[in-house]
Amino acid sequence: MTTFLSSFARMLFLIAVLAIANTATAQNKLENALNSFINDPELTYASVSFCAIDIKNNQIFAERFANKALIPASSMKVVTTGTALAILGKNYTFKTYLEYSGSISNGTLNGNLYIRGTGDPSLASPKMQGVPSKQQLLQIWAAAISKAGIKKINGAVIGDGSYFEDESIPPSWQWGDIGNHYGAGVSGLNFHDNLYFIKFEKNKSYGATPKIADTDPIVPQLKFDNEVTSAGSKTGDNAYVYVAPYGTEVIVRGTIPKGTGSFSVKGAVPDPELLAADQLYRTLLSAGITVSRPATTIRLFLKKESRKVIHTHTSPSLLDICKHTNEESRNMYCEALIKAMGKKVKGLGTTDDGIAAVMDFWRGRGLDMKGFFMLDGSGLSARSGVSTKIMAQIMRKMYVDKTTFGDFYNQLAIAGVSGTLKNVGRNSAADNNVHAKSGSMNRIRSYTGYVTTKSGKMLSFSIIINNYSCSGWAMKKKLEQLMIAMAETY
């Protein structure tokens, strides 16, 4: 009997030791993964910052160089969208108005027709679900004009973008980004995501110049300097578009695949107000409503002549816009949100005033914003710099204050499920667990969001890497392993 009890005691002791060892191993999993990550030879020349905070007790769970300010790329979007939900409210909507000046007599408008925007980034979006397409919206507008009794316009169709400043591009954006679809500027009157397609006719000969056939939609006044050449048939889109804001001279450089048929390259509309006005102008002509003057724009705020509203278009809720922005990483949408916050808080729809509103908001929430250098809303600026500690702190406050921020957690892409994280962490502890926003530019990768550990702890976290030596795909896999390690730790 004594021998049996002795053996049983030894067995219990061994089980306890193994349990402690397994728990320690699980607890050290993240620390081991971080140590391995920091010492990776392909990060020898890189700058690294990592911070994870236990949301419940507001204590740092793990960190590496958490106070170092690095370029965050699109991770900046979580700050912009989250703050917008707090400042503007989740039910906030953008309005776009059809207005006219002068008077209507016997079917003739003796005055101008205006499209007045208030910064709606989703107006006629070809990508966001739940909004009228370009064609549908133009038909709605044409019907509203006809219903108002207008059959002829002695005046012009005018795109009014004066709700925001006329500096559509943040000054710190790079010339190589401006002109491409992801570098679209923002206006008080945005249209079709400020996006157009340059349609090429492929050339069969390697090195030959493919012809530009047309654009979709038609963008008025553009003149193209086509320096594109034909590369291998499977090389994809390596063409880049260069044009100044409100410019008309467009340079296209790089390569597209050789072959037959057509090939489209995405460009940023340099003058979205004019695009909206011109598209409505063309629609009215097609509907038999004559317009005496070409489409034009207003960009600067002036004391407006008396106008009458004949139609109001309302955007989806800010909650829906922010979800689309974070899941699809929409740069222009974030710049619109920044200016909308500036307009509400400071009275001016400028990038600077929007950033000031963001900084004031978080200081008011008790955060020390030293080391937080925000130069745009989307993270496209290579001159922004933030620490992962501040990012994780902001994310924690967003999570705990659901009254102010709404369900921000569900605004983010989900690992293995949706958005930019759809192919991240599949069949691992991170799958359907990590909710985050990714960021990437040349030699820059980041993730900021939330993860639940194996023991049920909810963490807010941020990881930023600048100047790594490996490929972007390889860096993504390394960061994926860190997120899995967070999910597997206790």
C-alpha positions as CSV (number, residue, x, y, z in Angstrom):
1,M,0.0,0.0,0.0
2,T,2.8,2.4,0.9
3,T,4.6,1.6,-2.3
4,F,1.4,2.3,-4.3
5,L,0.9,5.6,-2.5
6,S,4.5,6.5,-3.1
7,S,4.2,5.7,-6.8
8,F,0.9,7.6,-7.1
9,A,2.5,10.7,-5.4
10,R,5.5,10.5,-7.8
11,M,3.1,10.3,-10.7
12,L,1.1,13.4,-9.5
13,F,4.3,15.2,-9.0
14,L,5.5,14.4,-12.5
15,I,2.1,15.5,-14.0
16,A,2.4,18.8,-12.1
17,V,6.0,19.3,-13.3
18,L,5.0,18.6,-16.9
19,A,2.0,21.0,-16.6
20,I,4.2,23.7,-15.3
21,A,6.8,23.1,-18.0
22,N,4.1,23.1,-20.7
23,T,2.6,26.3,-19.3
24,A,6.1,28.0,-19.2
25,T,6.8,26.9,-22.7
26,A,3.5,28.4,-23.9
27,Q,4.1,31.5,-21.9
28,N,7.5,31.9,-23.4
29,K,6.4,31.1,-26.9
30,L,5.9,34.8,-27.8
31,E,9.2,35.8,-26.1
32,N,11.0,33.1,-28.0
33,A,9.4,34.2,-31.3
34,L,10.3,37.8,-30.6
35,N,13.9,36.9,-29.8
36,S,14.2,34.8,-33.0
37,F,12.6,37.6,-35.0
38,I,14.9,40.3,-33.7
39,N,18.0,38.2,-34.4
40,D,16.9,37.2,-37.9
41,P,19.8,37.9,-40.3
42,E,17.4,39.5,-42.8
43,L,16.6,42.2,-40.2
44,T,20.2,43.1,-39.5
45,Y,19.8,46.5,-41.0
46,A,16.1,46.9,-40.1
47,S,14.3,49.0,-37.5
48,V,11.9,47.0,-35.4
49,S,9.1,48.1,-33.0
50,F,6.6,45.8,-31.2
51,C,4.2,46.3,-28.4
52,A,1.3,44.2,-27.1
53,I,-0.9,45.4,-24.3
54,D,-3.3,43.4,-22.1
55,I,-6.5,45.2,-22.7
56,K,-8.1,44.2,-19.3
57,N,-5.4,45.4,-17.0
58,N,-3.7,48.0,-19.3
59,Q,-0.3,46.4,-18.7
60,I,2.3,45.8,-21.4
61,F,2.2,42.1,-22.2
62,A,5.4,42.1,-24.4
63,E,7.5,44.7,-26.2
64,R,10.6,45.3,-28.2
65,F,11.8,48.9,-28.9
66,A,8.2,50.0,-28.3
67,N,9.0,53.7,-28.2
68,K,10.8,53.8,-31.5
69,A,8.9,55.9,-34.1
70,L,8.8,54.2,-37.5
71,I,6.9,54.6,-40.7
72,P,3.6,52.7,-40.3
73,A,2.3,52.7,-43.8
74,S,-1.4,51.8,-43.9
75,S,-1.6,50.8,-40.2
76,M,-2.1,54.6,-39.8
77,K,-5.6,54.0,-41.2
78,V,-6.8,52.5,-37.9
79,V,-6.1,55.8,-36.1
80,T,-7.9,57.8,-38.7
81,T,-11.0,55.6,-39.0
82,G,-11.3,55.0,-35.3
83,T,-10.9,58.7,-34.4
84,A,-13.5,59.6,-37.1
85,L,-16.0,57.2,-35.6
86,A,-15.5,59.0,-32.3
87,I,-15.5,62.6,-33.6
88,L,-18.1,62.3,-36.3
89,G,-20.1,59.4,-35.0
90,K,-20.9,56.1,-36.5
91,N,-24.1,57.3,-38.1
92,Y,-22.5,60.3,-39.7
93,T,-23.3,60.6,-43.5
94,F,-21.9,62.7,-46.3
95,K,-24.4,64.7,-48.4
96,T,-24.0,65.6,-52.1
97,Y,-26.4,68.2,-53.4
98,L,-27.8,69.1,-56.9
99,E,-28.5,72.8,-56.9
100,Y,-29.2,75.6,-59.3
101,S,-28.8,79.3,-59.4
102,G,-31.0,81.7,-61.4
103,S,-34.5,80.8,-62.3
104,I,-36.5,78.2,-64.3
105,S,-38.9,79.6,-67.0
106,N,-40.7,77.5,-69.6
107,G,-38.3,74.6,-69.1
108,T,-35.2,76.7,-69.4
109,L,-32.8,77.2,-66.5
110,N,-31.3,80.7,-66.8
111,G,-28.4,80.0,-64.5
112,N,-26.0,77.3,-63.5
113,L,-26.5,73.7,-62.3
114,Y,-24.2,72.7,-59.4
115,I,-23.0,69.4,-57.9
116,R,-22.0,70.5,-54.4
117,G,-20.1,67.9,-52.4
118,T,-19.2,67.6,-48.7
119,G,-16.4,65.2,-49.2
120,D,-18.2,61.8,-49.7
121,P,-15.4,59.4,-50.7
122,S,-17.9,56.7,-51.7
123,L,-19.8,58.8,-54.3
124,A,-20.3,56.6,-57.4
125,S,-17.7,54.1,-56.1
126,P,-17.0,51.2,-58.4
127,K,-15.8,49.1,-55.4
128,M,-17.9,49.8,-52.3
129,Q,-21.1,47.7,-52.1
130,G,-24.4,49.4,-51.4
131,V,-23.8,52.6,-53.3
132,P,-25.3,53.5,-56.7
133,S,-22.8,52.9,-59.5
134,K,-21.7,55.8,-61.7
135,Q,-24.3,55.1,-64.3
136,Q,-27.1,54.7,-61.8
137,L,-26.2,57.9,-60.0
138,L,-26.0,59.9,-63.2
139,Q,-29.4,58.6,-64.2
140,I,-30.8,59.5,-60.7
141,W,-29.5,63.0,-61.1
142,A,-30.8,63.4,-64.7
143,A,-34.2,62.3,-63.5
144,A,-34.2,64.8,-60.6
145,I,-33.2,67.6,-63.0
146,S,-36.0,66.6,-65.4
147,K,-38.5,66.4,-62.5
148,A,-37.5,70.0,-61.6
149,G,-38.8,71.0,-65.0
150,I,-35.4,71.7,-66.6
151,K,-35.2,70.9,-70.3
152,K,-32.5,73.4,-71.2
153,I,-29.7,75.1,-69.3
154,N,-28.4,78.5,-70.2
155,G,-25.3,78.1,-68.2
156,A,-22.9,75.4,-67.1
157,V,-22.8,72.2,-65.0
158,I,-20.4,73.1,-62.2
159,G,-18.6,70.7,-59.8
160,D,-18.4,72.4,-56.4
161,G,-15.6,71.0,-54.3
162,S,-15.1,74.0,-52.1
163,Y,-16.2,72.2,-48.9
164,F,-12.5,71.1,-48.5
165,E,-9.3,72.9,-49.2
166,D,-8.1,72.9,-52.8
167,E,-4.8,71.2,-51.9
168,S,-5.9,67.7,-52.8
169,I,-2.6,65.9,-52.1
170,P,-0.8,65.9,-48.7
171,P,2.5,67.8,-49.3
172,S,4.6,64.9,-48.1
173,W,3.3,62.4,-50.7
174,Q,5.9,61.3,-53.2
175,W,5.8,62.1,-56.9
176,G,6.0,58.4,-57.8
177,D,2.7,57.8,-56.0
178,I,0.7,60.8,-57.2
179,G,-1.1,59.9,-60.4
180,N,-1.6,56.2,-59.6
181,H,-4.9,55.0,-58.4
182,Y,-3.7,54.4,-54.8
183,G,-2.3,58.0,-54.8
184,A,-5.6,59.7,-55.7
185,G,-6.1,63.0,-54.0
186,V,-9.3,64.1,-52.2
187,S,-11.8,66.8,-52.9
188,G,-14.9,68.3,-51.5
189,L,-16.5,66.5,-54.5
190,N,-15.1,63.1,-55.1
191,F,-16.4,60.9,-57.9
192,H,-15.9,57.2,-58.9
193,D,-13.2,56.8,-56.2
194,N,-11.3,59.5,-58.1
195,L,-10.3,56.6,-60.3
196,Y,-10.1,56.0,-64.1
197,F,-8.7,53.3,-66.4
198,I,-6.2,54.0,-69.2
199,K,-7.0,51.4,-71.9
200,F,-4.1,50.2,-73.9
201,E,-4.1,48.1,-77.1
202,K,-1.4,45.5,-76.6
203,N,1.5,45.2,-79.0
204,K,2.8,41.8,-80.0
205,S,6.4,42.9,-80.2
206,Y,8.7,43.0,-77.2
207,G,9.9,46.5,-76.5
208,A,7.3,48.2,-78.7
209,T,4.9,50.9,-77.5
210,P,1.3,49.9,-77.0
211,K,-1.3,52.4,-78.1
212,I,-3.6,54.2,-75.7
213,A,-7.1,53.6,-77.0
214,D,-9.2,55.6,-74.6
215,T,-10.0,56.1,-70.9
216,D,-12.9,54.9,-68.8
217,P,-14.6,57.0,-67.8
218,I,-13.7,59.8,-70.2
219,V,-11.6,62.3,-68.3
220,P,-11.8,65.8,-69.8
221,Q,-8.7,67.7,-71.0
222,L,-6.1,65.0,-70.4
223,K,-3.2,64.7,-72.8
224,F,-1.0,61.6,-72.6
225,D,2.8,61.2,-73.0
226,N,3.0,57.5,-73.6
227,E,6.4,56.0,-72.7
228,V,5.1,52.5,-71.9
229,T,6.8,49.6,-73.6
230,S,5.8,45.9,-74.0
231,A,7.4,43.3,-71.8
232,G,7.0,39.6,-71.3
233,S,3.5,38.2,-71.8
234,K,3.1,37.3,-68.1
235,T,4.8,40.3,-66.5
236,G,1.6,42.0,-65.4
237,D,1.0,45.7,-64.8
238,N,4.3,47.6,-64.3
239,A,3.1,50.9,-65.6
240,Y,3.1,54.1,-63.5
241,V,1.1,57.3,-64.0
242,Y,2.5,60.8,-63.3
243,V,0.3,63.9,-63.2
244,A,0.1,66.9,-60.9
245,P,-3.1,67.7,-59.1
246,Y,-5.6,69.5,-61.4
247,G,-3.0,68.9,-64.2
248,T,-3.7,67.9,-67.8
249,E,-0.4,66.5,-69.0
250,V,-0.1,62.8,-68.0
251,I,3.1,60.8,-68.4
252,V,2.8,57.0,-68.4
253,R,6.0,55.0,-68.0
254,G,6.9,51.4,-67.4
255,T,5.7,48.2,-69.0
256,I,2.6,46.1,-69.7
257,P,2.5,42.6,-71.2
258,K,2.9,42.1,-74.9
259,G,0.3,40.3,-76.8
260,T,-3.2,41.0,-78.3
261,G,-6.3,42.5,-76.9
262,S,-6.6,45.3,-74.4
263,F,-5.0,46.0,-71.1
264,S,-6.1,48.6,-68.5
265,V,-3.9,50.6,-66.1
266,K,-5.5,52.4,-63.1
267,G,-4.9,56.2,-62.8
268,A,-5.9,58.8,-60.3
269,V,-8.2,61.5,-61.6
270,P,-6.4,64.8,-61.2
271,D,-9.6,66.9,-61.1
272,P,-12.5,64.9,-59.6
273,E,-14.8,67.9,-59.5
274,L,-14.5,68.4,-63.2
275,L,-15.0,64.7,-63.9
276,A,-18.3,64.7,-61.9
277,A,-19.5,67.8,-63.7
278,D,-18.4,66.5,-67.2
279,Q,-20.1,63.1,-66.6
280,L,-23.4,64.8,-65.7
281,Y,-23.0,67.2,-68.7
282,R,-22.7,64.2,-71.0
283,T,-25.6,62.4,-69.4
284,L,-27.9,65.5,-69.8
285,L,-26.9,65.8,-73.5
286,S,-27.8,62.2,-74.0
287,A,-31.1,62.7,-72.3
288,G,-31.9,65.6,-74.6
289,I,-31.3,68.4,-72.1
290,T,-29.1,71.0,-73.7
291,V,-26.4,72.9,-71.8
292,S,-25.0,76.1,-73.3
293,R,-21.5,76.0,-71.7
294,P,-18.9,73.3,-71.0
295,A,-18.6,71.7,-67.6
296,T,-16.4,73.6,-65.1
297,T,-15.6,73.7,-61.4
298,I,-15.4,75.7,-58.2
299,R,-12.6,74.8,-55.8
300,L,-12.2,77.8,-53.4
301,F,-14.9,78.8,-51.0
302,L,-16.6,82.0,-52.1
303,K,-19.7,83.7,-50.9
304,K,-22.2,81.6,-52.8
305,E,-24.9,83.1,-54.9
306,S,-28.4,82.0,-54.0
307,R,-29.1,78.4,-54.9
308,K,-32.0,76.0,-54.7
309,V,-31.5,72.3,-53.9
310,I,-33.4,69.9,-56.2
311,H,-31.8,66.6,-55.0
312,T,-29.8,65.3,-52.1
313,H,-27.7,62.1,-52.2
314,T,-26.8,60.6,-48.9
315,S,-23.7,58.3,-48.4
316,P,-23.7,55.1,-46.4
317,S,-23.1,55.5,-42.7
318,L,-19.6,56.3,-41.5
319,L,-19.5,52.8,-39.8
320,D,-19.9,51.2,-43.3
321,I,-17.4,53.5,-44.9
322,C,-14.8,52.8,-42.2
323,K,-15.3,49.1,-42.5
324,H,-14.7,49.3,-46.3
325,T,-11.7,51.6,-45.7
326,N,-10.0,49.2,-43.3
327,E,-10.8,46.0,-45.1
328,E,-9.8,47.3,-48.5
329,S,-7.1,49.8,-47.4
330,R,-8.5,52.8,-49.2
331,N,-6.1,55.8,-49.1
332,M,-8.4,58.4,-50.5
333,Y,-11.2,57.5,-48.1
334,C,-8.9,58.2,-45.2
335,E,-7.9,61.5,-46.5
336,A,-11.5,62.5,-46.8
337,L,-12.1,61.4,-43.2
338,I,-9.2,63.5,-42.0
339,K,-10.5,66.6,-43.7
340,A,-14.0,65.9,-42.5
341,M,-12.7,65.9,-38.9
342,G,-10.9,69.1,-39.5
343,K,-14.0,70.7,-40.9
344,K,-16.1,69.7,-37.8
345,V,-13.6,70.4,-35.1
346,K,-11.5,73.3,-36.5
347,G,-13.9,74.7,-39.0
348,L,-11.6,74.1,-42.0
349,G,-11.5,71.0,-44.2
350,T,-7.8,70.7,-44.4
351,T,-5.3,67.9,-43.8
352,D,-3.5,70.0,-41.2
353,D,-6.6,70.8,-39.3
354,G,-7.8,67.2,-39.4
355,I,-4.5,66.0,-38.0
356,A,-4.7,68.6,-35.3
357,A,-8.2,67.3,-34.4
358,V,-6.8,63.8,-34.1
359,M,-3.9,64.8,-31.9
360,D,-6.1,66.9,-29.7
361,F,-8.6,64.0,-29.3
362,W,-6.0,61.5,-28.1
363,R,-4.3,64.0,-25.8
364,G,-7.8,64.6,-24.3
365,R,-8.0,60.8,-23.7
366,G,-4.8,61.0,-21.6
367,L,-2.3,59.7,-24.1
368,D,1.2,61.2,-24.5
369,M,1.5,61.8,-28.2
370,K,5.2,62.5,-28.2
371,G,6.8,60.4,-30.9
372,F,3.5,60.3,-33.0
373,F,4.2,62.1,-36.2
374,M,1.1,62.1,-38.4
375,L,1.4,63.7,-41.8
376,D,-1.6,62.2,-43.6
377,G,-4.6,60.1,-42.9
378,S,-3.8,57.0,-44.9
379,G,-0.2,56.3,-44.1
380,L,1.0,56.8,-47.7
381,S,3.4,59.5,-46.5
382,A,6.9,58.2,-46.0
383,R,7.6,61.0,-43.6
384,S,5.1,59.9,-40.9
385,G,6.4,58.1,-37.9
386,V,4.7,56.4,-34.9
387,S,5.7,54.1,-32.1
388,T,4.0,50.8,-31.6
389,K,3.4,51.7,-27.9
390,I,1.2,54.6,-28.9
391,M,-0.6,52.6,-31.6
392,A,-1.3,49.7,-29.1
393,Q,-2.5,52.2,-26.5
394,I,-4.9,53.9,-29.0
395,M,-6.2,50.5,-30.1
396,R,-6.9,49.5,-26.4
397,K,-8.9,52.7,-25.8
398,M,-10.9,52.0,-29.0
399,Y,-11.7,48.6,-27.8
400,V,-12.8,49.4,-24.3
401,D,-14.9,52.5,-25.2
402,K,-17.6,50.9,-27.4
403,T,-20.0,53.8,-26.8
404,T,-17.8,56.2,-28.6
405,F,-16.2,54.0,-31.2
406,G,-19.0,51.5,-32.0
407,D,-17.8,48.0,-32.6
408,F,-14.5,49.0,-34.0
409,Y,-13.1,45.5,-33.5
410,N,-15.4,44.2,-36.3
411,Q,-14.3,47.1,-38.6
412,L,-10.9,45.4,-39.2
413,A,-9.8,42.6,-41.6
414,I,-9.8,39.2,-40.0
415,A,-6.9,36.7,-40.4
416,G,-7.9,33.8,-42.7
417,V,-11.2,35.4,-43.4
418,S,-11.4,38.9,-44.9
419,G,-9.7,41.9,-46.4
420,T,-5.9,42.2,-46.5
421,L,-5.6,39.4,-43.9
422,K,-7.6,36.8,-45.9
423,N,-4.5,34.7,-46.6
424,V,-2.8,35.3,-43.2
425,G,-2.7,32.7,-40.4
426,R,-4.9,30.1,-42.0
427,N,-5.3,26.9,-40.1
428,S,-3.5,28.3,-37.1
429,A,-4.4,29.9,-33.8
430,A,-4.5,33.2,-35.6
431,D,-7.2,32.1,-38.0
432,N,-10.5,34.0,-37.3
433,N,-8.8,35.4,-34.2
434,V,-6.5,38.3,-35.3
435,H,-8.4,41.4,-36.2
436,A,-6.0,43.9,-37.7
437,K,-5.0,46.5,-40.3
438,S,-1.9,45.7,-42.4
439,G,0.5,48.2,-43.9
440,S,3.1,47.8,-46.7
441,M,5.3,50.0,-48.7
442,N,8.8,49.5,-50.1
443,R,10.8,47.9,-47.3
444,I,8.0,48.7,-44.8
445,R,5.6,46.2,-43.2
446,S,3.2,46.6,-40.3
447,Y,0.2,45.1,-38.5
448,T,-1.9,46.8,-35.9
449,G,-5.0,45.3,-34.2
450,Y,-6.2,42.7,-31.7
451,V,-5.6,39.1,-30.8
452,T,-6.9,36.7,-28.2
453,T,-4.3,34.5,-26.5
454,K,-4.7,30.8,-25.6
455,S,-5.7,31.7,-22.1
456,G,-8.4,34.2,-23.2
457,K,-6.5,37.4,-22.8
458,M,-7.4,40.1,-25.3
459,L,-4.4,42.0,-26.5
460,S,-4.1,45.2,-28.5
461,F,-0.8,45.1,-30.5
462,S,1.2,46.8,-33.2
463,I,4.2,45.6,-35.2
464,I,6.2,47.9,-37.5
465,I,9.3,46.9,-39.5
466,N,11.3,49.3,-41.7
467,N,14.2,48.5,-44.0
468,Y,14.3,44.7,-44.0
469,S,16.5,42.9,-46.5
470,C,14.2,40.1,-47.6
471,S,11.3,40.2,-50.0
472,G,8.0,41.6,-49.0
473,W,6.4,38.2,-49.2
474,A,9.1,36.7,-46.9
475,M,8.6,39.5,-44.4
476,K,4.9,38.9,-44.4
477,K,5.5,35.3,-43.4
478,K,7.8,36.3,-40.6
479,L,5.2,38.7,-39.2
480,E,2.6,36.0,-39.6
481,Q,4.6,33.7,-37.3
482,L,4.7,36.5,-34.6
483,M,0.9,36.9,-34.7
484,I,0.5,33.1,-34.5
485,A,2.8,33.1,-31.5
486,M,0.7,35.8,-29.8
487,A,-2.4,33.7,-30.3
488,E,-0.7,30.6,-28.9
489,T,0.7,32.1,-25.8
490,Y,-1.0,32.3,-22.4
